[in-house]
Amino acid sequence: MKLRSLIVVLVLAFAANSAFAVYYWDTDSARAPLIGSWSDVSNWVASNSTEPGPAGNIPQLQPADGDQEIQVYGAAGLPKPIVYVDDDQTFTCWYSNRVRFFGGATVNIIPGGTLQGIGWLRVGEGSQANEGTTSAVIQTGGLMAFENGVRDDYKDPAGLTISDGGSGSDCEGLYHISGGTMTYLHPEATAGGHLRIGDRGGVGTMRVTGTAPVVHMGALEMGGRAGKTDLSRVADGTLVFEMTADGVSPIIVDDYVDVHTYEPSSTHLVVWLTEALDDPWGDIVLVDNRGTDPVHGQFDTFNDGFAYEGVRVYLSNGTWRMLTYRYNADTMSLGGNDIALYTPEPATLALLGLGAFIIKRKR
């Protein structure tokens, strides 16, 4: 009864904003397993529907108007649901298919699994019912594709927000991709494909591991939305790259990169070297910014240290690089607007090495 009451409160709150159907993952162990497949209809319940739902309440088979919302969440005090996306789930989205993973839920996208056509997705969302929880998407393969469609006047353009404070606080979101593809459909549309890491008081982390994944989005916004500087909503965004022997895949961005630097929100860049690089002196592109504008702002920290242009950072295994927001991935040199780790020319390298030696001797 406690779970049913919680769900009713959530649905009524959404109904006050807009009329749409809500499909939610039922976490009551008496009615559905806590671990299961996205496509298993026995795990889903439909409520607040403005029209008859599809047979079996299958959330991926939605009316063509796309006026739907899907929620996967864990209620307070109950085990958190784990959902596997293991086959093709394609939405018929027009403009506003909305999906939320929150309240400690974990969604695994595995090889062969597809979530395609979602208008926007929030991973981790604050509310009074799920404060202190961490929600996650773990993608080891498959496809996550966002549908731009037509932006409506009420909701944001299509894309992914990792941790949105929403109506509460103290929530975290994680998206960890080590294989497969994350992208957005119809890239010719405007204001689409946003990747937001930490927004409106949320604490979000995006982790990219190795060279297998492909992340190709329209815009990257760290620590809040462009043009939104409400200091009462402290956001925290962290971008993590875990490099293997052959490096790490860059995040490809078509429009712009915005790294917020206003107080008190914070942004962090972390690079881990999990094993020795095959080419220890090669440059490493982290964000391939294909827009025409330079990166706006800088990270607050890089590996817990300074993150300004040209800072020298030791990785591990005797490997170090210099951080730049002005790299050109096409020419593999400075003079562009990409975020990268690079090795300077030999003369500069010698001076830097001498400087490090002198500092060490002084200590």
MOJOLIN-V268868 format. One record per backbone hydrogen bond with DSSP energy under -1.0 kcal/mol. NH is the residue of the N-H (numbers start at 1). CO is the residue of the C=O. E is the energy in kcal/mol with one decimal. If there is no record, write none. Layout:
# MOJOLIN-V268868
[[NH CO E] [NH CO E]]
This chain:
# MOJOLIN-V268868
[[5 1 -2.2] [6 2 -1.7] [7 3 -2.2] [8 4 -2.1] [9 5 -1.9] [10 6 -1.9] [11 7 -2.5] [12 8 -2.4] [13 9 -1.7] [14 10 -1.8] [15 11 -2.2] [16 12 -1.2] [17 14 -1.4] [18 14 -1.8] [21 67 -1.3] [22 47 -2.4] [23 69 -2.8] [24 45 -2.4] [25 71 -2.2] [26 43 -2.5] [31 28 -2.2] [32 28 -2.0] [36 82 -1.8] [38 84 -2.6] [40 37 -1.6] [43 40 -1.9] [44 41 -1.5] [45 24 -1.9] [47 22 -2.3] [57 54 -2.3] [61 58 -1.4] [66 63 -2.0] [68 66 -2.1] [69 21 -1.9] [70 98 -2.8] [71 23 -2.8] [72 100 -2.7] [78 75 -1.9] [82 34 -2.7] [83 106 -2.6] [84 36 -2.5] [85 108 -3.4] [89 114 -2.1] [91 116 -3.5] [93 91 -1.2] [98 68 -1.8] [99 120 -2.3] [100 70 -2.5] [101 122 -3.0] [102 72 -2.2] [106 81 -2.1] [107 136 -2.5] [108 83 -3.2] [109 138 -2.1] [110 85 -1.8] [113 110 -2.7] [114 87 -2.4] [115 143 -2.7] [116 89 -2.4] [117 145 -1.7] [118 145 -1.1] [120 97 -1.7] [121 159 -2.5] [122 99 -2.0] [123 161 -2.5] [124 101 -3.6] [126 164 -2.1] [130 127 -1.1] [132 170 -4.1] [133 130 -1.2] [135 172 -2.1] [136 105 -2.2] [137 174 -2.2] [138 107 -2.5] [139 176 -2.9] [140 109 -2.4] [141 109 -1.1] [143 113 -2.1] [144 181 -2.6] [145 115 -2.8] [146 183 -2.0] [147 118 -2.7] [150 94 -1.1] [159 119 -1.3] [160 194 -2.6] [161 121 -2.8] [162 196 -3.2] [163 123 -1.9] [164 124 -2.4] [165 199 -2.2] [167 126 -1.2] [168 165 -2.1] [172 133 -2.2] [173 203 -2.2] [174 135 -2.0] [175 205 -2.2] [176 137 -2.7] [177 207 -2.6] [178 139 -2.7] [181 142 -2.2] [182 214 -3.0] [183 144 -2.5] [185 146 -3.9] [189 186 -2.1] [194 158 -2.0] [195 219 -2.3] [196 160 -3.0] [197 221 -2.5] [198 162 -2.1] [199 163 -1.8] [202 199 -1.5] [203 171 -1.3] [204 236 -2.7] [205 173 -2.0] [206 238 -2.4] [207 175 -2.8] [208 240 -2.7] [209 177 -2.2] [210 242 -2.9] [214 180 -2.1] [216 182 -2.9] [217 252 -2.7] [218 193 -2.0] [219 193 -1.6] [220 256 -2.1] [221 195 -2.6] [222 258 -2.8] [223 197 -2.7] [228 225 -2.1] [231 229 -1.0] [233 230 -1.9] [236 202 -2.4] [237 266 -2.2] [238 204 -2.2] [239 268 -2.7] [240 206 -3.2] [241 270 -2.6] [242 208 -3.1] [243 272 -3.4] [244 247 -2.3] [247 244 -1.9] [249 210 -2.4] [251 286 -2.6] [252 215 -3.0] [253 288 -2.6] [254 217 -1.9] [255 218 -3.1] [258 220 -3.1] [259 296 -3.4] [260 222 -1.9] [266 235 -2.2] [268 237 -2.4] [269 301 -2.6] [270 239 -2.6] [272 241 -3.1] [274 243 -2.5] [278 245 -3.2] [282 279 -1.6] [284 341 -3.1] [286 339 -2.6] [287 339 -2.1] [288 251 -2.3] [289 287 -1.2] [290 253 -3.2] [296 257 -2.4] [300 267 -1.4] [301 267 -1.3] [302 305 -1.5] [303 269 -2.5] [305 302 -1.9] [310 323 -3.2] [311 308 -1.8] [313 321 -3.2] [315 319 -3.1] [319 316 -2.3] [321 313 -2.4] [322 342 -2.3] [323 311 -2.4] [324 340 -2.3] [327 338 -2.4] [328 333 -2.9] [332 328 -1.5] [333 328 -1.4] [335 326 -2.8] [336 326 -1.8] [338 327 -2.7] [339 287 -1.9] [340 324 -2.4] [341 284 -2.9] [342 322 -2.7] [349 345 -2.7] [350 346 -2.3] [351 347 -1.8] [352 348 -2.6] [353 349 -2.4] [354 350 -2.3] [355 351 -2.5] [356 352 -2.4] [357 353 -2.0] [358 354 -2.6] [359 355 -2.4] [360 356 -2.2] [361 357 -2.4] [362 358 -2.4] [363 359 -1.3]]
